[in-house]
Amino acid sequence: MAAEVVIFMATVTCILFVLLMRKGKPAKRVYVVVLGDIGRSPRMQYHSVSFAHAGYEVFIIGYAGSETVLSVRENPNIHLAHLMTVPAMFNKLPKLVSLILKVIWQSLTLALCLVSHSRPSHIVLQNPPSLPTILICYVGSVLRGCGLVIDWHNYGYTIMSLGLGARHPMVKIYRVYERLCGRLSSGNICVTDAMRSDLNTNWNIKAITMHDRPPDIFQSLNTLQKHLLFMKLPIFRVQCPDGSFADNKTLFTVSQTDSHQIDYRPDRPALIVSSTSWTEDEDFSILLRALDLYDVACKSVNGKNVPKLICVITGKGPLKQHYTTQIESRKWSHITVHTPWLEAEDYPKLLGSADLGVSLHKSSSGLDLPMKVVDMFGCGLPVCAVGFQCLDELVKNGENGLVFDNEEELSNQLQLLLTDFPNDCHQLQRFRNNLKIFQKTRWQECWTASVLPLFS
């Protein structure tokens, strides 16, 4: 008899808890969940801003770290709900034990956050990572009586396979978990048509495609705007013999003291940029070897007029020190490489000031696209991008950039596009002209047309 009473009381308690979690009308309120650094998740920040513009109250749930974009920080309808970071002591334990404790910790802290705020109408989840987020968010959506929408950026199991290998049992288990839990959602968004087709064909998941598009902060800059950025960043300043910086010129521009007019320096180097999270799906040794070949070409006397290069690589990540060590060991005579971390507002300005972009992103699944290229295109900046499946949904080889497979091809492309720089780079200018059409279509209008109907 006592057992029946316990079971009855437990059932009643569960029902009351669910009713409590569902208390209140699910108003226009959205939880945007990122099991990572919110500031390094631009797509989810753009989703949040768009929801706020559509009249939703938004809670972004994720980890603190990098600064969010200005449009998030200044919007009163967007709130940051930071998760408690995983205790550092877990890393000192055996790897399997550490992994289990990390998953338990993330599950509990995420679940607590999902039930701690006012009831939402939807939970929007970034995937990957899939473990434990999809299952926890699904349970949270059931408890709160709201919809769960997954934004598929990639597959978590393919990222895991980069370190463990595709045949590893953990990768196979992760894939089954991701496929089964992915079907629990009430709606799905993905980043490419190729991923939409793959989700439908292989996992029986219906999704809509929302291609990444640049927000309005990514624009081409005029000469004055570029000069102001160059003056702000020490890596672009001209140093005087006494160690101070020149107050009227940079490595690229000069301010005429009599007229205050800004002119390009005729002897300026070419500025190429790349950005990365310094992870295994981007092999930056390709770029470094291409720069080796480019430096040799600069020294040769074959009639080519190729400029010196300043290469800026931005971003944070686990492999940064590995590649920084390689860069420091180089003895280039015509190339300088910098790896700064820029303020959120300076990154778009850097892209708008550059001459050429380089993308080393090679998707672990072959189904997602590099957002860095979207940002570059938003600034009218042509790219050289490493090729992989579905890249042609963004980079049109020979139209808005060039696609390469190895360091020899990349080096040849740099020389081809920059020969006679800065005077007669006809192909580079043609790419810029072709990008003007891309620049007209921005994130907000695409989001309103494709994503908002899921929540109406």
N, C-alpha and C positions, 0 to 999 in steps of 0.2 A: 504493500500500500504506500509505503514511504517513497518507493522508487517512482510510482505513478505521480505522486504529488510533486516530486522534484522535476520530473519531466514536464508536467503541466505548468509549473511555475517558470521553468526555463523557456518554454514555448511562449507563454504570455509575455515574459520579459523581452524576448526577441521581437515579438509583434509590436510591443510598445516602443522599443528602440527604433524599429523601422518607421513607425508612425511619427515618432519625434523627429527623425531625420528628414521626413517628407513634409514636416510642418511648414506652413507658409506657401504662398503661391510662387511657383518657379518663374519669377519675373525675368526681364531681359538681363540676364546675368550669366556670364560664361567663365568657367575655369579653364585657363590655358596651362597645360602641364608640360614642363620641360625637366626631365631628370638629368640636368646638367646646368652649366653656367648660363643663366638667363641672358646676360650681356653678349654671349657668344652664340646666340640662337636668333639670328636676324629674322628669319622667316616667321618664327612664332611671335616675335615682337611686332612684325608688320601685321600679322593676323590680329593681334591685340588692338593695335591702333585702328584698324578697319572696323573691328567690332565696336570700339568706342565711338567712332564716327557714325555708326549705324544705330547708336542709342543704347548700347549694352553697357552694363557695368562689368568690368573685367578684373579678374584676379589671376595674375601670372604666378604659378607655383613652380619653384625651381630653386637652384642654389645661387647664393650671392657670389660676386667675383668681379667680373668686368662690368664697366658702366654700361647701362642701357642707352639706346638712342634717345636723342633729345625729345622726339615726338612721344615717347613713352614717359619720360620723366616729367614732361610738362602737362600731361593729360590728367585732369582730376578724376576721370572715370576709370583710370587704370591703377590698380594696386598691386604691389609686389608682396607675395607671401613666401618668404624664404624658408626652405627646408633646413633642418639641422644637419650639418655635415657629418660624414662618417668619421667616427673616432680614429685618430691616427694610430692608436695602439693595435687596431685590427691588422695593419700592415706588417706588424712584427710577428704575427702568428703564421703557422703553416698555410700555404696558398689556398688549399681547399677549405680549411676552417675559416680563413679570412673571407673567402668568397661567400660562404654560407652566412656568416655573421653580417656581411655587408648587405646581402639581399634581405635578410630579416630586418636590419636597421632601416633600410630604404622603404621596405613595405610598411613598417609601423609608422614611420615619420610621415610618409605620403598619405597613408590612411587617416592619420590624425588631422592632417591639413585639409583633407577633403571633407571632413565632417565638422570643421571648426568655424566655417564661415557661412554666410547666408546661403540659402538653397539656390543652386543655379538651374538654368534651363538646359544647359549642355556642358559637358566636359570635352575639351578639345585636346588631344594628346599627340605629342610629337613622338614618332617612332622612326629609328631606334633611339634609346634602348627599349627592348620589348620586355625584358625581365628586370624587375617584377611589375613594371608600370601597367601593361595592358590589363592583367588580371585584377590588380588593385583598383584601377580606374573603373573597370567593369563593375566590380563589387560596389564601389562608391556610387556609380550611376544607378545601380539597383536600389541602394539604401536611400539615395536622395531623390529617386524618381525622376531622373533626367536622362537625356540622350548622351551617348558616347560617340564622338567622331574622332577617327584616327587620321592624322596627317602623315602619310608614308613618305619619308625622305629617302629611305633606303631599307634594306633588310638587315636586321641585327645579326642573323646567323652568318651572313657573308662577311661582315666586319670581323666577327669572331674567328672565321676561317683564315683570315690573314695571319693570325698569330699561331693558330693550332693546326691548320690544314683542313681541307674540306672533308676528309674522311674521319676526323676525330669524333669519338662518340658524343662529346659535349656539344659539338656543332650540330650533329644530327638531332640530338634531343632539343636543342634550342630551336631548330627549324620546325620541328613538330609543334612545340609550344607556341611559336610565333604564328604558325599557320592556323592552329585551332583557336587560339585566343583572338586572333585578328578577325575571326568570323563573329565575334560577340558584339562588335560595334554596330551602332544604328546607322552610321554613315562613314564614308571614307573619302579622303582627298589624297592625291598623289602628285608627284612633281613632273612626270613625263607621260606621254602617251604609251611609251614602251612599258613602263611600270604598270599603267592601268591595264594594258593587255595581259601582262604576266600575272597580275593579281586575279584577273578574271579567269584566265585559262587554267592556271595551275593551282590556285587556292580558292576558286569560286567566291571571290570577294569583288563586289561591284564598287567602283570608285569613279570619281570625276577628276579630271586633270586640271590642276592650277599651276601652270608654268610660273616659275619665279620671274618676276618683273621688277625693275628698279623703282624704288620710290622717288619722289621729286628731289631728294637731297643729292642724287647722283646726276650731275649736269656737267657739260663742258664749261671750262673757265676761260675768261679773257686774260690778257697779259697782266693787267694790274692784279687780279685775283691770284694768279700764279705767283707773281712777285711777292705778294704779302705772305703767302704760304712759305715760299723759299726763305724769306727773311725770318720767319718764325722758327724754322727747323734748323738747328746748328749743322746738321750734316750737309746742308746746301749752302752754307754761308762761306764767304771768302775770308780767309784768315790773314791778317796783317803780320808783318815781321815782329811786332811787339806782342803778338798773341791775341790781340783784340780782333773783332770782326769789322769788316768794311761796312759802312752805314749806307752805302748807295748801290751796292751790287751783290749779286749772288753768283753761283756757278753758271746760271742760265740767263739771268736778266741783269739789266743795269738801269738805274733811275737817273735821268739827266737832271743835274742840280739846278740848271737854269729854268727849265720848262716843266720839271717834274714828270716828264713823259717816260713811260716804261718801254724799253726796247729789249729785244732778244740779243744776247751776245752772239756774234757770228762764229765764235770759237767754242760755243757751248757743246758739252757732251750730250749724247742721247740718254734719255731717262726711261728705263724700263722697270716695270713693277710686277710683283707677284704677291699673293697672299696665301697663307697656308695655316692649317692647324697642326702642322708638323707631325703627321701621323703616317702609318704604313701605307695608306692608299695614295700617297704622293711621293714619288721617288725624285727627290731634289738633286740627287747625284747626276741625273740627266742634264739639268740646267748647268751644274758646275762643270761638267765635262764639255758641254757646248760652249761655255765661256772660255774654257781652255783653248778650244779650237779657234774661237773668235779672236782671242788675244794673239795667237800665232798668225792669223790672217792680217791683223793690224800691222804686224812687223814686216810682212812680206812686201815685195816691190813688184806687184803684179798689175799695177795700174788702178787698183780699187781705191776708192776714197771712202773708207769706213770710219766712223767717228769713235772716239772713246765712249765708254759706257759707264753710267752709274746705275747700278741695279739695287732696287730697294725691295726687300722681302719682309712683309709684315705678318704678325700672328704670334700666337703662343701655342705650345704643345710639347709632348713628351720627347720628341726627337730633335728639338731645336738645338740643344747643346751638341748633339752628334754632328749635325750639319755645320754648326758654327765653328767647330774644331776643324772641319774640312776646309771651310772658307779661309780661316786664319792661316792654314798651311800653304795656301796658294801664293804665288809670287807674280801676279799679273802686273803688266806695265801699262795697260790701256783700260783696265777695268777696276772699278771700286764697287764693293758690295756692302750694303748696310742692312741690318736686321732689327729695326726699331719697333717698339710698340707705340702706335699712334693713338691720340685721343679720338673718340668716336666721330667727332665732327671733322677731324683732319683727314681721315681716311678717304672720304669721297673727294676731297679737294686734291689729294695726292693723285688719285686716278684721273681726275680732270686736268691735271698738270702734266701727265706722263705722255711719252711718245708711243709706247707700245707696251702691251700687257703680255704676260706669260702665264699659262695655266698648266700645272703638273698633275691636276686631279685626274685620277684614273679610278673610276667607280668600282667598288668591291663587287657590286652586283651587275655592273654594266647598264644600270637602269636609272641612275640619277644624274643630274647635271651640276656642274660647278657654279655655285651662286656667285663666286668671284668674277666669272665671265659676264654674268648678267649685270653686275655692278659696273664692270668696265664698259660694257656696251651702253649702259645708261649714260656714261660720261663721254660717249663717242670715241672710245679707245679701242682700236683694233687689237686682236690677240693672236698669239701663236699658242696652240693648245695641243696637248698630247691626245692622240685619237683613242676612242673606244666606242663600243656599241651605243647607239642613240645620240651621240654627240651632235649629229647633224640636225637634231631638233633645235639646236641653238647656234652652233658655229657652222657656217656655210663656207666650206673650203674654197678660197679664191674670191669670195664675195665680201665677207666681213672679217676675214682672218685666214690663217693658214693652219693646217693640221700636220703634226709630225709624229713619228714613231720612235725616234732615237736622237741621240745628241748630234750626230752628223747632220741630220735634216734640220734640226733646230738651229744649229750654227749657220747653215747655209741660208735659212730663212731670215735670220737676223742680218746677215750681210746683204741679202737681196733687198730687204725692205729699207735698210738704212744707208745703202750706198749713196754717196754725194749728200748725205745729211749735213746741214739742215735745208739745203736748197731745193733739190729736185727728187723728192721721194714720192713719185707719182702714184705708185701702187698703194702706198700707205695712205695717201690722201684720198684715193678712190675708195678704200675701205671705210674711211671716215665718212665720206659722202653717203655710202650705202647704209651706214648705221643711223642716219638721220630718221629713217622710217621707224627703226626699232625704238629710237628715243621718244617717239610720240606716244607710245603705249606704256602706261605706268601701272604700278601695282594696284592702286585703288580701283580703277575702272575695271580691271580684269577680275579682281576679287568680288566686286559688287555684282558682276554678271555671272560668275561661275560658283562662288562659294556661298554668298549670302542666301540664295534660294534654299540651301540645305537647312537653314535655321529659321526660315519664315514660317 
